[in-house]
Amino acid sequence: MEPVYTVTRTVLLVFLLVFFRWRFRGLEKIPRRGPAIIAANHISYFDPLCHARMIDRAGRRVRFFAKSELWRNPFLRFVLSRAHQIPVQRGTGETGPVDKALDALARGEVVIIYPEATISTNPDLTPMRGKTGLARVAIASGAPVIPIAVWGSHWVKPKGRKAVHRLRRQIFLEAGDPLSFGHLRGKEEDPVALREATDRVVAELDRLVRGLHKIYPEGAAVPDLRKEA
């Protein structure tokens, strides 16, 4: 049992249910047991809560790759550490997070990784070219990769854009079919194999995001950019 995780989940769940409306597609594609890697697009600082909400709705507990800067905040460090989330030093090429993710998967857990490693800077917020860390974990572990796209969170807490707050804002998420990279087993250090797997995952996320554009009430619209001072 992880008391901090349980308390944090309860508090956040109340907040998420009161202030937002949720629509999930493809919940059945998230495995109910066993290891799984969630590959998610990134359009807002609000995304981790959105993806966690869907994974929780599917009855699973998630481990995040989270930027190490979050650990500088004493409160966040307390919560994240005791909830066993995975810190990442971005841009260093360190292998520690990969090893921790593999350990979690070996225990049959769910790990979520953002292939882009940062919030999209594309004008339409579609997925950018991915980093290969996710592919390395997927190939080494043999765990299925489930792509999950989110849309709507970009209005709530965007990066470099003007938030447009609305009570009961709709948030849409969709899970795609699990992706397998068994044919690349043993090639987790092969740059060509890593790029192949990464591009396949990002292409599927891009497809899912564009599908959500078609059903979201505001379509593919994005908030205006903030003017630089």
C-alpha positions as CSV (number, residue, x, y, z in Angstrom):
1,M,0.0,0.0,0.0
2,E,1.1,3.6,-0.7
3,P,-0.8,6.0,1.6
4,V,0.5,9.1,-0.1
5,Y,-0.6,7.8,-3.5
6,T,-4.0,6.9,-2.2
7,V,-4.6,10.2,-0.5
8,T,-3.3,12.2,-3.5
9,R,-5.5,10.2,-5.8
10,T,-8.6,10.8,-3.8
11,V,-8.1,14.5,-3.5
12,L,-7.3,14.9,-7.2
13,L,-10.2,12.7,-8.3
14,V,-12.7,15.0,-6.6
15,F,-11.2,18.0,-8.3
16,L,-11.2,16.4,-11.7
17,L,-14.8,15.2,-11.5
18,V,-16.2,18.5,-10.2
19,F,-14.5,20.9,-12.6
20,F,-14.2,18.8,-15.8
21,R,-16.2,16.6,-18.1
22,W,-14.5,13.5,-19.4
23,R,-14.9,11.4,-22.5
24,F,-12.8,8.2,-22.9
25,R,-12.5,6.1,-26.0
26,G,-10.7,2.8,-26.1
27,L,-10.6,2.1,-22.3
28,E,-10.7,-1.6,-23.1
29,K,-7.4,-1.4,-24.8
30,I,-5.6,-0.6,-21.6
31,P,-4.5,-4.0,-20.1
32,R,-6.3,-4.8,-16.8
33,R,-3.2,-6.6,-15.5
34,G,0.5,-7.0,-16.4
35,P,3.1,-4.6,-17.6
36,A,2.2,-1.9,-20.1
37,I,3.8,1.3,-21.4
38,I,1.5,4.3,-22.0
39,A,2.8,6.6,-24.8
40,A,1.1,10.0,-24.5
41,N,1.0,13.2,-26.5
42,H,1.9,16.4,-24.6
43,I,-0.1,19.7,-25.2
44,S,-0.4,21.1,-21.7
45,Y,0.9,21.1,-18.1
46,F,-2.4,19.6,-17.3
47,D,-1.8,16.4,-19.3
48,P,-0.4,14.2,-16.6
49,L,-3.6,14.5,-14.6
50,C,-5.6,13.8,-17.7
51,H,-3.7,10.7,-18.7
52,A,-3.7,9.5,-15.1
53,R,-7.4,9.9,-14.9
54,M,-8.0,7.6,-17.9
55,I,-5.6,5.0,-16.6
56,D,-7.1,5.1,-13.2
57,R,-10.6,4.8,-14.8
58,A,-9.2,1.6,-16.4
59,G,-8.4,0.3,-13.0
60,R,-4.6,0.7,-13.2
61,R,-2.0,2.6,-11.1
62,V,0.6,4.5,-13.1
63,R,4.3,5.5,-12.8
64,F,5.3,8.6,-14.6
65,F,8.6,9.8,-16.1
66,A,8.6,13.3,-14.6
67,K,11.2,16.0,-15.1
68,S,13.7,16.3,-12.3
69,E,12.9,20.0,-11.8
70,L,9.7,19.0,-10.1
71,W,11.7,17.4,-7.3
72,R,13.1,20.8,-6.4
73,N,9.7,21.8,-4.8
74,P,9.7,20.2,-1.3
75,F,6.0,19.4,-1.4
76,L,6.1,17.8,-4.9
77,R,9.3,15.9,-3.9
78,F,7.5,14.5,-0.9
79,V,4.5,13.4,-3.0
80,L,6.3,12.2,-6.1
81,S,8.9,10.3,-4.2
82,R,6.5,8.5,-2.0
83,A,4.2,7.7,-4.9
84,H,7.3,6.1,-6.6
85,Q,7.3,8.3,-9.7
86,I,10.4,8.3,-11.9
87,P,12.6,11.5,-12.1
88,V,14.3,12.3,-15.4
89,Q,17.3,14.6,-16.0
90,R,16.3,15.9,-19.5
91,G,19.0,16.2,-22.1
92,T,21.7,14.2,-20.1
93,G,21.2,10.8,-21.7
94,E,21.2,9.2,-18.3
95,T,20.1,5.5,-18.2
96,G,18.7,5.5,-14.6
97,P,15.1,6.3,-15.6
98,V,15.2,3.6,-18.2
99,D,16.4,1.1,-15.5
100,K,13.7,2.2,-13.1
101,A,11.0,1.9,-15.8
102,L,12.2,-1.6,-16.6
103,D,12.1,-2.5,-12.9
104,A,8.5,-1.2,-12.7
105,L,7.4,-3.1,-15.8
106,A,9.1,-6.3,-14.4
107,R,6.7,-5.9,-11.4
108,G,3.8,-5.8,-13.8
109,E,3.1,-2.1,-13.5
110,V,2.1,0.6,-15.9
111,V,4.6,3.3,-16.9
112,I,3.7,6.4,-18.8
113,I,6.2,8.1,-21.0
114,Y,5.9,11.3,-23.2
115,P,7.9,10.5,-26.4
116,E,8.3,14.2,-27.1
117,A,9.8,14.8,-23.6
118,T,8.2,18.3,-23.6
119,I,5.0,20.1,-24.5
120,S,4.5,20.4,-28.2
121,T,5.6,23.6,-29.8
122,N,4.0,22.9,-33.2
123,P,1.5,25.7,-34.0
124,D,-1.4,23.2,-34.1
125,L,-0.1,21.2,-31.0
126,T,0.2,18.0,-33.0
127,P,3.0,15.6,-31.8
128,M,6.6,16.6,-32.5
129,R,9.4,14.2,-33.4
130,G,9.9,11.8,-30.4
131,K,12.9,11.0,-28.3
132,T,14.0,7.4,-28.2
133,G,13.8,6.7,-24.5
134,L,10.4,5.1,-24.8
135,A,11.5,2.9,-27.6
136,R,14.5,1.7,-25.6
137,V,12.2,0.7,-22.7
138,A,9.7,-0.9,-25.0
139,I,12.2,-3.0,-26.9
140,A,14.1,-4.0,-23.7
141,S,11.0,-5.0,-21.8
142,G,8.9,-6.5,-24.5
143,A,5.9,-4.8,-22.9
144,P,3.0,-3.5,-25.1
145,V,2.9,0.2,-25.9
146,I,-0.6,1.7,-25.7
147,P,-0.8,5.2,-27.3
148,I,-3.2,7.5,-25.5
149,A,-4.0,10.9,-27.0
150,V,-5.6,13.8,-25.2
151,W,-7.3,16.9,-26.5
152,G,-9.0,19.8,-24.6
153,S,-6.3,20.0,-21.9
154,H,-4.5,22.7,-23.9
155,W,-7.2,25.2,-22.9
156,V,-6.6,24.6,-19.2
157,K,-2.9,25.0,-18.6
158,P,-1.1,25.7,-21.9
159,K,2.6,26.5,-22.3
160,G,3.2,29.9,-23.9
161,R,-0.5,30.4,-24.7
162,K,-3.5,32.1,-23.1
163,A,-5.6,29.8,-21.0
164,V,-9.3,29.9,-21.6
165,H,-11.0,28.7,-18.4
166,R,-14.5,27.3,-18.6
167,L,-16.4,25.5,-15.8
168,R,-16.8,21.8,-16.8
169,R,-14.4,22.0,-19.6
170,Q,-14.5,18.9,-21.8
171,I,-11.4,16.7,-21.9
172,F,-11.3,13.9,-24.5
173,L,-8.9,11.0,-24.4
174,E,-8.5,8.0,-26.8
175,A,-6.4,4.9,-26.5
176,G,-5.2,3.2,-29.6
177,D,-4.4,-0.4,-30.3
178,P,-1.4,-1.8,-28.4
179,L,1.8,-1.7,-30.3
180,S,4.4,-4.5,-30.2
181,F,8.1,-4.3,-31.0
182,G,9.0,-8.0,-30.6
183,H,10.7,-7.9,-34.0
184,L,13.2,-5.5,-32.6
185,R,14.0,-7.5,-29.5
186,G,17.7,-7.2,-28.6
187,K,18.1,-4.0,-30.6
188,E,17.5,-1.5,-27.7
189,E,20.9,0.1,-28.4
190,D,20.5,0.2,-32.2
191,P,19.8,3.8,-33.3
192,V,17.9,2.7,-36.4
193,A,15.6,0.3,-34.5
194,L,15.0,3.0,-31.8
195,R,14.1,5.6,-34.4
196,E,11.8,3.1,-36.2
197,A,9.9,2.3,-33.0
198,T,9.7,5.9,-31.9
199,D,8.4,7.2,-35.2
200,R,5.8,4.4,-35.3
201,V,4.5,5.4,-31.8
202,V,4.4,9.1,-32.6
203,A,2.6,8.5,-35.9
204,E,-0.1,6.7,-34.1
205,L,-0.4,9.5,-31.5
206,D,-0.7,12.0,-34.4
207,R,-3.5,9.9,-35.9
208,L,-5.4,9.7,-32.7
209,V,-5.0,13.5,-32.0
210,R,-6.3,14.3,-35.4
211,G,-9.2,12.0,-34.8
212,L,-10.1,13.8,-31.6
213,H,-10.1,17.1,-33.5
214,K,-13.0,15.8,-35.5
215,I,-15.2,15.2,-32.5
216,Y,-14.1,17.8,-30.0
217,P,-16.6,20.7,-29.7
218,E,-14.0,23.3,-30.6
219,G,-12.3,21.1,-33.2
220,A,-8.6,21.6,-33.7
221,A,-8.6,25.2,-32.3
222,V,-5.8,26.2,-30.0
223,P,-5.3,29.1,-27.6
224,D,-3.7,32.3,-28.8
225,L,0.0,32.6,-28.1
226,R,1.0,35.0,-25.3
227,K,2.6,38.2,-26.3
228,E,6.2,38.5,-25.2
229,A,6.8,41.4,-22.8
